[in-house]
Amino acid sequence: MINLTQYRTLFADDELRRIIISSILPRMPVGMNVLGLTLLVQSQTGSFTSAGMVSAAYMTALAIQAPIIGRFVDQNGPKKVMIPLAFLHALALMVLVFAVTSLQPMPLVLVAAFAAGAVFPPVSMTLRAMYRKSTMQDSQRQAAFAVESVMMECSFVLGPMIVSLGVVAGSPAFAVIAAAVMTALGTSHFARSGALERWGEVETGVERHWLGPLKISAVRRALTLSLFFAIGIGLNEIAMTAFANISGQPSNVGWFYAAMSIPSAITGFAYGSRHFSWPLNRQIMVAGLWLCAGSTLMALATQTWTFALACAFMGLAFGPMITALSLQLGKLAPSEYSTEAFTWSMTLFMIGLGIGFWVGGALIEQLGVASSLFACAVLMFVAAVCCLSVPEVRNAPHREPDAAPHTEAPV
């Protein structure tokens, strides 16, 4: 049963409500760009391998820039970078669309994809760091991170559906162009919502290690989970695209994403309203095992409707997993490294997705769709086992100090 008390308290803050709502549009491209680029390149070249390479280049750039931008924000605040990056990202996406549709050489397309990923604005990471740096109670913070995961799931529901509309309209290029416009306009609105001011002041007088949050082994272990889960998700997502194409209805991929993301948003919302006594790493382990089973069911499905049902089953674990991963990282990372810690999470997640798309594309061309899905199941099982190596932290039902644990040696 869902307890709405924490959500009512959260949204009673008018400014915070405005910040959360304004963050929806600029994050919509998160659910559009990779799928849109994959379909665009595949439609122009006829190769899933080439499509996977372009998506991987885009996500690799996201991965590289995220901790750099995160460290800059921790030391200087988010105001100086948010809007410039938004407009640079929109321009880079336009250039990328032109490079693909005009059949430019693949090295040039890869450079354009890398450039687009390198200038993505850190909207989500700024918001997560704002929650981490706030004086919220643990139960409120869990609700806030749950809303964050639901917002992300909304982008993965609506984003692919917009991409599907682009396919129906004639070309995935329309969806990529729409994503560019959403980034520019949405980020500008987010920057005026009060989010950049509410992020807080830069912490001065703090001695910063060159490794940042990575100096703490507990943080490194928690981030490793993001990498393993992301590789599995990449393997899964490109298989969804391939299944839709092989079945002769490419636009179905939007419905597959919706079938997975809607249950994820519902369970993520429910998870944020409840307190669980288990340590967060064990909660994440259960989610990983569920995802392993879900990907196996998808691999065994042969009909469109059974594949969609398997997507829905798998999606039930996504929302709680994303929320629990954010809560765990927030507790393990010191406040002065809050933005950088979450951007490292984004970095490893994007690297993992890129690897998953690349390897999955090659597996699909050589062995078929099921091979990528079985590979995903294996990765999810490995990630679940690795959860046991992360120090146990719990989400307190009431109030718990915000300080991250420092009892563990840095290395």
N, C-alpha and C positions, 0 to 999 in steps of 0.2 A: 504494500500500500504506500502511496506517495504522501509524504508529509510536506505540506506547502509552507510551513511556518518560516523556514530559513529563506525561501524564495521571496516571501512577502517582505521580510526584513531587508533583504538585499535590494529589492526594487523600490522600497520606500524612499531610498536616496534618489532624488530627482536627477542629479547630475550623473550619478553612476548609471542610472537607467538610460540616460541620453547617450552616454559613452558606449554602452554595450550595443544599443540599437545602431549607432553610427558606425560600429565596427563590422556590420554585416556585409555591406556592399564592397568595401575594399578587400574583403577576404573571399568573396565569391570566386575570383580567379584561381584561388588555390584548388578548387574543384573543377576548374575548366581548362587551365593551361596545359597540363600534362596530357590529358585525354585529347584535347583539341589539337595539340601538336602531333600526337601519335597518329590520330586519324588523318590530319592534313598531310603529313609526310607519307603515310602509307597510301593514301589516295593518289598522290603524285608520283610515287616511285614504285608502288606495288610490293614493297618490302617491309615486313615487320622488323627485320634486323635494322634497317636504316631508320625506321620510326623509333625504335628503342634507343638507338644511338643519339638521335636528336633530343629525345626526352631526357636521356641520361646526361647529356651536355648541359641542358637547362638546369636540371636538378643538382648536378655537381657544382655549378656556379652558385646556386642558392646555398649549397652546403658550405662552400668556401667563404662566401661573403658574410654569412650569418654571425659567426663568432667575432669577426672583425667589426661589424656594425654593432653587435652587442657590447663589446668592450668599449667602443667609442661612446655608446649611449650611457653605459655605467659611469664613465668618467666625465661626460660633457652634457648629458641629458639628451632627450629625443628630438628636441625642437629643430636642431640644425640640419637634420637629415631626412625627416619624414616626407615633406612635400617635394624637395628636389629629387629624391629617389623615385617617388610616385610618377612624376612626369618623365623621368629618364626611362623607367620601366615601360611605360606606355609607348614611348617613341621606339624603344628597342623591339617591342613586340610587332609594331608596324613594319619595321625593317625586316624582321624575321619572316613575316607573312609574304612580303615582297620577294625575299630570297627563295622561299620554297615554291611559290606559285610561278615564278619566272624561271624555275628549273636551274638555279645557280648551282655550281659544283658543290658537292657534299661538304668539303672542308669549309667553304664559306658559310654554308648553312649552319654547321656546327659552331662556328665562331659567333654567328648571330644569335644562336640559341644560348650560348654561354654568356654573351653580353646581356641578354634579357634577364637571365637568372641572377646575374651579378648585381643588379640594381633593384631588386624587389624590396619594397618598403616594409619595415619590421612592425607591422600593426599588431599582430597576434602576440609577438614576444614582448612588446611594450605593455600590452594589457596584462599578460601573465605576470610580468615583473611588478606591475602596479599592485596586483593582488598579493604577491609575495611580500612586498615592502609595507603593506597596509597593516593596521592594527586590528584587523578582523579576528573574531574568534575562529577556532579551527572548523567548527560546524558551518559558519558562514563562508569561510574560504572554500570548503568543499563544495558548497552550493555554487559559489562563483566559478570555480573550475569546472563544475558540471555544466553550468550555462555556457562556458567557453567551449567545452567539447560538443555541446548541442549546436552551438553556432557553427562550429567547424563541420559538423555532420550536415547542417543545412546547406553549407556550400557544396558538400559532396552529393546532396540530393538535387538541389536546384542547378548547380553548375553543369553536371553531365546532361541534365535535361535541356539546358540552353544549348549545349554542344550538339545534342541530338536535333534540336530545331534548326541549327546551322546546317547539319547534314541534310535534313529534309528540304531546306531552302536552296540547297545546291552545293554548298562547300563548307567544310569545317573552318575555313578561313574567316567566315562571318563571326563565328563564336570567339576566335582568338582576338579579332578586332574589338568585339564587344567587351572582352576581358580587359583590354587595354584602356578602354573608356571607363570601365568600372573602377579600375585601379586609380586613375587620375582623379576622377570626381569623388569617389568614395573616400580616398585618403585625405583629400582636402577637407571634406566634411568631418572626418574623424579628428583631424588636427585642430579643428575649431570647437570640438565638443567639450573640451576641458580635460581630455585624457592626458595631454602632454604636461599640463600643469599638475594634475593629480598624481602623475608618476612619482613626484616628490623631488627633493633636492639631491644633488650629487653628494655622496658621502666623502667628506674630505678628511685628511689626517689618517687615512687607512693605508697601511703598507700593503701594496699589491704585488702578488707573486706573478712572474711572467707567464706561468701556466694558468693563471686565473683559477676558476673552480676545479680545473682538472688536476690541481695539486692534491686534491682529496680523493683517496682511493674509493671511498663509498660513492662519490659522485661519478667517478669513471665507470664503476660497475653498473650503476643505474643507467648511465648513458649507453652502455653496451647493449642493454635490453632494447633501447630505441632502435639501434642498428639492426639487430636480429629481427625484431618485429617488422621493421620497415622493409627489409629484403623480402620477407614473406609476403607483405602486402603488395609490393611491386610485382612479385611473381603472380599473385592472385589477380591484380587489376588488369594486367596485360592479357591474362587468360580470359577475363570477362570480355574484353574488346575482341579478342580472336574468336571466341565462341559466337558472339553476335555476327561477326563477319562470315564465319564458316556456315552459319545457319541461313545466310542469305538476307538477313535483316540487320544491317549495321546500326540502325537507329535504336535497336533494342538495348544497346549498351547503357543508355540513359536509364531505362527501366531496371536493368540489373543493379546499377548503382543505387537507384531509389529503393529497390527491394532490400539492399544491404544497409543503407544509411538510415531509413526511417525506423526500423527496429533499434538500431544503434542509438539514435537520438532519444527514443522513448526510454530505453533501459539506462542510458546515461543520465537522463533527467531524474529517473527514479533513484538511481544510485546516489545522486547528489543530495537527496532528501533524507537519506538514512545513515545511521552510524553502524559500522561493522567493527567488531572487536578484533578480528584477525589483523596481523601486521599487513601493511600495504604490499610487501613483496609476495606474500602468499595469495592475496587477492588477485594480483597481476598474474601469478602462476595459474590460477584457475581459469582466468580469461584466456591465457595462452593455450591451454589444453583444449578449451572450447573452440578456439580458432583453428587448431589442428584438426579437430573433428569436422568442423564446418568446411574447410578446404577439401578434405577427403570426400565429403558428400558431393561437393561441386564437381570433383574429378570423376565421380561415378555417374553423374547425371548426364543423360543423353537427349532429353527433350527440353524445350525452352522453359516450360512451366516448372519442371522438376529442378532445373538449374536456378530459376528465380527463387524457388522455395529454399534451396540450399544456400543461396546468397542471403536470404532473410535470416536463416538459422545462424549463419556465421556472423551476421551483423549484430546479433544480440549481445555479443561480448565486446564490441569495439568501444562503445561509449564509456562503460565502466573502466575499461582498460586505459583509455586516454586520460580520464580524470585521475585515476589512481597513479599513473605514471607522473603526471604533473604534481600531484600532492607529494609523492615520494621525493621527487627531485627538489621541490621547494623546501622540504624539511632537511635534506642533506646538504644543500648549497647555502653558504653564508650570504647574508643580505647584500653585502657590498659587491657580490658577483651575481646578483639575481638575474639581471637581463642577459648577461653573457652565458649563464648556465642554461637558460631556456633557449638561447640561440644555438648553443652547442647541441641541445636536444634536436632542434630543427635541422642543424647541419648533418648530424648522423642519420636522422630520419630521411632527409633528402638523398644522402649518399646511398642509403639502403634502398630507397625506392628506385634510384637510378640503376643500381646493380640488379635489382629485381626485374626491372623493365628490360634491361639489356640481356641478362641471362635468360629471362622468360621468353623474350622474342626469339632467341636462338633455339631454345628447347622446343618451342611451338613449331618452328619451321622444320626441325629435324625429327621430332618425336610426337608432335601433336599437342593439343590443348591440355590433355590430362597430365602430361609430364610436368608442366609448369605448376599445376595445382597440387600435385603430389610433392613437388619440391617445396612449395609453400607450407604444406602440412609438416614436413620434416623440420623446416626452420622454426615454425611456431612451437614445436615440441622442444627443440633445442633452447629456444628463448624461455620457455616455461621452466626448464631445468635450471637455467642460469639465474632465475629469480632467487633461488636458494642462496646464492653467493652475495646477495645485496643485504647490508645490515638491516635489521628489522626496526622499522619506525611505524608508529600508529597515529591515526587521526583521532585526537581527543574529542569526546562528545561535548565538552564544554570549552574551557579555556586552557591553553597550553602555551608556554613561552615561545616566542618567534625565533629565538636563536637556533641556528643550525648546530648539530652536534660537532664538537671539535675534539672529542676524546680520541678519535682515531688518528693514527699517524698519517701524514700527507702522502706518503708513498708506500 
